[in-house]
Amino acid sequence: MLIPFLAALTLVVAQAPATTSSAKPLTVLLAPTDVARGTPRYLIGTAQEHVAEQLKARGLEVIRVEDVTRTLPKKKRAAMMRCNRTQPSCIASLGTAAKTDVVMVTEVGPYLNAYKAGVRVYTAQDGAPLVEQSVPGVTEDQVLDALTKSLDVVVPRTLRVLRPEPVVPPPTVVVQQPTVTPGEKQPVTPGVEPPTRVDLSDSPKVETPGRRKWAWVPAAGGVVLAGVGTVFLVQSRSKFTDLDKNEFPTVADADAVRDSGKRSQTIGMVGIGVGAAAVVTGALMYFLPSKQTSVQPSVTLTPQGGGLSVAGTWQ
């Protein structure tokens, strides 16, 4: 049992992907200041050593200027050591010779009755100033602390420019749809609506609102026709009253009033009858259940009058 387990464990370890190596550390050429008048040489050397140790502790690769100039010819080495380290050409020559990312100059110089301690960082390719920080007015015992405080500001800014953090894409959220099994009660997750059960049958219910949609047409037409018929009946009633109470000069006038009354009576009775039938038709179209309805209203206009008709079928 132990041997197969060890073999499987060895195989898994061998097939495991190697960890991604971190980014290449930033290389720094550490150069002393070219202004050393009024500053003891031992203090400059101590400052250089302190800055070098601080850079290594922060994960940077340090190259000293002495290691670079040692391999150069004597004349070129002397010219490089004497160049003004505030000039871009001098910084670029140092960076090219050392093949580093940046050139850092340690600055420790007199300041009134004390010292000014700090560091300056330049890009090695063109000698352009990148960032600098210094603390003025410190005593000799405070020089190293001032250099540490300056590095606390300079190193993070330099890394942000030359070694920016990679942008990590946001994680992809995968929403898994729940599987619904008919007849089985599904668990309810807080904040998630449960799936709705759909009732399927052999004959789907089809809602056809066409008949109810047009039910108002015969009903409204019936009301209008009944109203018109009522008006004509009232007129015919008035005509016959005139025949009973009034005397007409001629028989022809009396006949004309009689015929007009009969015509009004006929129109009134037909209008009320048709109107009542139309109202009943509209009520049936609205209230009776049906699966499918086809209704088409139509209006007819003539010089003698008008008419409203409704044609349709329902099941």
C-alpha positions as CSV (number, residue, x, y, z in Angstrom):
1,M,0.0,0.0,0.0
2,L,2.8,2.4,0.8
3,I,4.8,1.9,-2.4
4,P,1.9,2.6,-4.8
5,F,1.0,5.7,-2.8
6,L,4.6,7.0,-2.9
7,A,4.7,6.3,-6.7
8,A,1.5,8.2,-7.3
9,L,2.6,11.1,-5.1
10,T,5.9,11.3,-7.1
11,L,4.0,11.3,-10.4
12,V,1.7,14.2,-9.2
13,V,4.7,16.2,-8.0
14,A,6.5,15.7,-11.3
15,Q,3.4,16.7,-13.3
16,A,2.7,19.8,-11.2
17,P,3.2,23.1,-13.0
18,A,6.3,25.0,-12.0
19,T,5.6,28.2,-10.1
20,T,5.9,31.4,-12.1
21,S,9.2,33.1,-11.4
22,S,8.9,36.6,-10.1
23,A,9.8,39.6,-12.2
24,K,13.5,40.3,-12.7
25,P,14.8,42.4,-9.8
26,L,15.6,46.0,-10.5
27,T,19.3,46.6,-11.0
28,V,20.8,49.7,-9.5
29,L,24.2,51.3,-10.1
30,L,25.2,52.9,-6.8
31,A,27.4,56.0,-7.3
32,P,28.7,58.4,-4.6
33,T,28.1,62.1,-4.9
34,D,30.6,64.2,-6.7
35,V,30.4,67.0,-4.2
36,A,32.3,65.8,-1.1
37,R,33.8,69.0,0.2
38,G,33.2,69.5,3.9
39,T,32.1,65.9,4.3
40,P,34.4,63.4,5.9
41,R,35.4,60.5,3.7
42,Y,34.5,57.9,6.3
43,L,31.0,59.4,6.4
44,I,30.6,59.1,2.7
45,G,31.8,55.5,2.7
46,T,29.5,54.6,5.6
47,A,26.6,56.2,3.8
48,Q,27.3,54.2,0.6
49,E,27.5,50.9,2.6
50,H,24.2,51.7,4.4
51,V,22.4,52.5,1.1
52,A,23.7,49.3,-0.5
53,E,22.5,47.1,2.4
54,Q,19.1,48.9,2.4
55,L,18.6,48.3,-1.3
56,K,19.5,44.6,-1.0
57,A,17.1,44.2,1.9
58,R,14.3,45.7,-0.4
59,G,15.0,43.1,-3.1
60,L,17.1,45.2,-5.5
61,E,20.3,44.1,-7.2
62,V,23.1,46.5,-6.4
63,I,26.2,47.2,-8.5
64,R,28.9,49.5,-7.2
65,V,30.5,52.0,-9.5
66,E,34.0,50.8,-8.4
67,D,33.1,47.3,-9.9
68,V,32.3,48.9,-13.2
69,T,35.2,51.3,-13.5
70,R,37.7,48.7,-12.4
71,T,37.6,47.0,-15.8
72,L,37.9,50.2,-17.8
73,P,41.1,51.8,-19.1
74,K,42.8,54.2,-16.8
75,K,41.9,57.4,-18.8
76,K,38.3,56.4,-19.3
77,R,38.0,55.4,-15.6
78,A,39.4,58.7,-14.4
79,A,37.1,60.6,-16.8
80,M,34.0,58.7,-15.6
81,M,34.8,59.2,-11.9
82,R,35.4,62.9,-12.4
83,C,32.2,63.6,-14.5
84,N,29.5,65.7,-13.0
85,R,26.9,63.3,-11.7
86,T,24.1,65.8,-12.1
87,Q,24.5,65.8,-15.9
88,P,22.5,63.4,-18.0
89,S,25.5,62.5,-20.2
90,C,27.5,61.4,-17.1
91,I,24.7,59.4,-15.8
92,A,24.0,57.8,-19.2
93,S,27.7,56.8,-19.5
94,L,27.7,55.2,-16.1
95,G,24.4,53.3,-16.8
96,T,25.6,52.1,-20.2
97,A,28.8,50.8,-18.7
98,A,27.1,49.0,-15.9
99,K,24.1,47.8,-17.9
100,T,21.6,48.6,-15.1
101,D,18.1,49.9,-15.0
102,V,18.8,53.0,-12.9
103,V,21.7,55.0,-11.5
104,M,21.3,56.0,-7.8
105,V,23.5,58.8,-6.4
106,T,24.0,59.0,-2.6
107,E,24.1,62.6,-1.5
108,V,25.7,63.6,1.8
109,G,26.8,67.2,1.9
110,P,27.1,70.1,4.3
111,Y,23.9,72.1,5.0
112,L,24.3,75.2,7.2
113,N,25.8,73.8,10.5
114,A,24.7,70.2,9.7
115,Y,24.3,67.8,6.8
116,K,21.9,67.1,4.0
117,A,21.4,63.4,3.3
118,G,19.4,61.8,0.6
119,V,19.4,59.9,-2.7
120,R,18.7,60.7,-6.4
121,V,17.6,58.2,-9.0
122,Y,18.2,58.6,-12.8
123,T,17.2,56.3,-15.7
124,A,20.3,54.5,-17.0
125,Q,19.4,54.8,-20.7
126,D,19.3,58.6,-21.0
127,G,20.3,59.9,-17.6
128,A,16.9,61.6,-17.1
129,P,16.0,62.3,-13.4
130,L,13.4,59.9,-12.1
131,V,12.9,60.7,-8.4
132,E,14.8,62.2,-5.5
133,Q,14.4,62.6,-1.8
134,S,16.6,64.2,0.9
135,V,16.4,65.3,4.5
136,P,18.2,68.6,5.3
137,G,19.6,69.8,8.7
138,V,20.6,66.4,10.2
139,T,23.5,65.7,12.5
140,E,26.2,63.2,11.7
141,D,24.5,60.6,13.9
142,Q,21.2,61.2,12.0
143,V,22.6,60.7,8.5
144,L,21.9,57.0,8.2
145,D,18.3,57.5,9.5
146,A,17.8,60.3,6.9
147,L,19.0,58.0,4.1
148,T,16.7,55.2,5.2
149,K,13.7,57.6,5.2
150,S,14.7,58.8,1.7
151,L,14.9,55.3,0.4
152,D,11.4,54.6,1.9
153,V,10.1,57.2,-0.5
154,V,12.4,56.7,-3.5
155,V,12.3,52.9,-3.9
156,P,8.5,52.4,-4.1
157,R,8.2,55.2,-6.6
158,T,11.0,53.8,-8.8
159,L,9.4,50.3,-8.7
160,R,6.0,51.7,-9.7
161,V,7.5,53.3,-12.8
162,L,9.9,50.5,-13.9
163,R,8.2,47.4,-12.4
164,P,4.4,48.1,-12.5
165,E,2.2,45.5,-11.0
166,P,0.4,43.4,-13.7
167,V,-3.3,44.0,-14.1
168,V,-5.2,41.0,-12.9
169,P,-8.5,40.5,-14.8
170,P,-11.6,40.2,-12.6
171,P,-12.7,36.6,-11.9
172,T,-15.3,35.2,-14.1
173,V,-18.5,34.3,-12.2
174,V,-20.2,31.2,-13.6
175,V,-23.9,30.9,-12.7
176,Q,-25.0,27.3,-12.8
177,Q,-28.6,26.9,-13.8
178,P,-30.6,24.6,-11.5
179,T,-31.8,21.3,-13.0
180,V,-35.6,21.0,-12.7
181,T,-37.0,17.5,-12.4
182,P,-40.8,17.2,-12.9
183,G,-42.6,16.1,-9.8
184,E,-39.6,16.6,-7.5
185,K,-39.5,19.5,-5.0
186,Q,-36.5,21.7,-5.7
187,P,-34.4,23.3,-2.9
188,V,-34.9,27.1,-2.5
189,T,-31.8,29.2,-2.4
190,P,-32.1,32.6,-0.6
191,G,-32.3,35.4,-3.1
192,V,-33.0,33.1,-6.1
193,E,-36.5,32.6,-7.5
194,P,-37.4,28.9,-7.7
195,P,-38.3,27.5,-11.2
196,T,-42.0,27.7,-12.1
197,R,-43.7,24.5,-13.0
198,V,-45.5,24.6,-16.3
199,D,-48.6,22.6,-16.7
200,L,-48.8,21.1,-20.2
201,S,-51.9,19.5,-21.6
202,D,-52.9,17.9,-25.0
203,S,-55.2,20.8,-26.0
204,P,-53.6,24.2,-25.2
205,K,-55.8,27.0,-24.2
206,V,-55.8,29.8,-26.8
207,E,-57.1,33.1,-25.7
208,T,-58.9,34.8,-28.6
209,P,-60.1,38.2,-27.5
210,G,-61.4,39.1,-31.0
211,R,-65.1,38.4,-30.2
212,R,-65.2,40.4,-27.0
213,K,-63.1,43.1,-28.7
214,W,-65.9,43.7,-31.2
215,A,-68.9,43.0,-28.9
216,W,-69.4,46.8,-28.4
217,V,-70.1,47.4,-32.1
218,P,-73.6,45.7,-32.3
219,A,-74.5,46.8,-28.8
220,A,-73.7,50.4,-29.6
221,G,-75.4,50.2,-33.0
222,G,-78.5,48.6,-31.3
223,V,-78.8,51.4,-28.8
224,V,-78.6,54.0,-31.6
225,L,-81.2,52.2,-33.7
226,A,-83.5,51.7,-30.8
227,G,-83.2,55.4,-30.0
228,V,-84.0,56.4,-33.6
229,G,-86.9,54.0,-33.7
230,T,-88.3,55.6,-30.6
231,V,-88.1,59.0,-32.1
232,F,-90.0,57.9,-35.2
233,L,-92.7,56.2,-33.1
234,V,-93.1,59.5,-31.2
235,Q,-93.4,61.3,-34.5
236,S,-96.1,58.9,-35.8
237,R,-98.0,59.2,-32.5
238,S,-98.0,63.0,-33.0
239,K,-99.3,62.7,-36.6
240,F,-102.2,60.5,-35.6
241,T,-103.1,63.0,-32.8
242,D,-103.2,65.8,-35.4
243,L,-105.5,63.7,-37.6
244,D,-107.9,63.2,-34.6
245,K,-107.9,66.8,-33.3
246,N,-107.3,69.0,-36.3
247,E,-109.3,69.7,-39.4
248,F,-107.4,69.9,-42.7
249,P,-108.5,72.1,-45.5
250,T,-108.3,69.3,-48.1
251,V,-108.4,65.6,-48.1
252,A,-105.0,65.5,-49.8
253,D,-103.4,67.2,-46.8
254,A,-105.0,64.7,-44.4
255,D,-103.8,61.8,-46.5
256,A,-100.3,63.2,-46.5
257,V,-100.2,63.4,-42.7
258,R,-101.7,59.9,-42.4
259,D,-99.1,58.4,-44.8
260,S,-96.2,60.2,-43.0
261,G,-97.5,58.9,-39.7
262,K,-97.7,55.3,-41.0
263,R,-94.2,55.6,-42.4
264,S,-92.8,56.9,-39.1
265,Q,-94.5,54.1,-37.2
266,T,-93.1,51.5,-39.5
267,I,-89.5,52.9,-39.3
268,G,-89.8,53.2,-35.5
269,M,-90.9,49.7,-35.0
270,V,-88.2,48.3,-37.3
271,G,-85.6,50.5,-35.6
272,I,-86.5,49.3,-32.1
273,G,-86.7,45.7,-33.2
274,V,-83.3,45.7,-35.0
275,G,-81.8,47.7,-32.2
276,A,-83.0,45.2,-29.6
277,A,-81.6,42.3,-31.7
278,A,-78.2,44.1,-32.0
279,V,-78.0,44.7,-28.3
280,V,-78.8,41.0,-27.6
281,T,-76.1,40.0,-30.2
282,G,-73.5,42.1,-28.5
283,A,-74.3,40.7,-25.1
284,L,-74.0,37.1,-26.6
285,M,-70.7,37.9,-28.2
286,Y,-69.3,39.2,-24.9
287,F,-70.6,36.7,-22.4
288,L,-70.8,33.4,-24.3
289,P,-67.6,31.3,-24.1
290,S,-65.9,30.5,-27.3
291,K,-62.5,29.2,-28.5
292,Q,-62.3,31.0,-31.8
293,T,-64.2,34.0,-33.1
294,S,-64.2,36.0,-36.4
295,V,-66.2,39.2,-36.3
296,Q,-66.3,41.9,-39.0
297,P,-68.4,45.1,-38.5
298,S,-69.4,47.2,-41.5
299,V,-71.2,50.5,-42.0
300,T,-73.4,51.3,-45.1
301,L,-74.3,54.9,-46.1
302,T,-76.9,55.7,-48.8
303,P,-78.6,59.0,-49.9
304,Q,-81.8,57.7,-48.2
305,G,-80.1,56.8,-44.9
306,G,-77.5,54.5,-43.4
307,G,-77.2,51.1,-41.9
308,L,-74.8,49.2,-39.4
309,S,-74.2,45.5,-39.9
310,V,-72.1,42.9,-38.0
311,A,-71.1,39.6,-39.5
312,G,-69.3,36.9,-37.6
313,T,-68.9,33.3,-36.6
314,W,-67.9,31.7,-33.3
315,Q,-67.7,28.2,-32.0
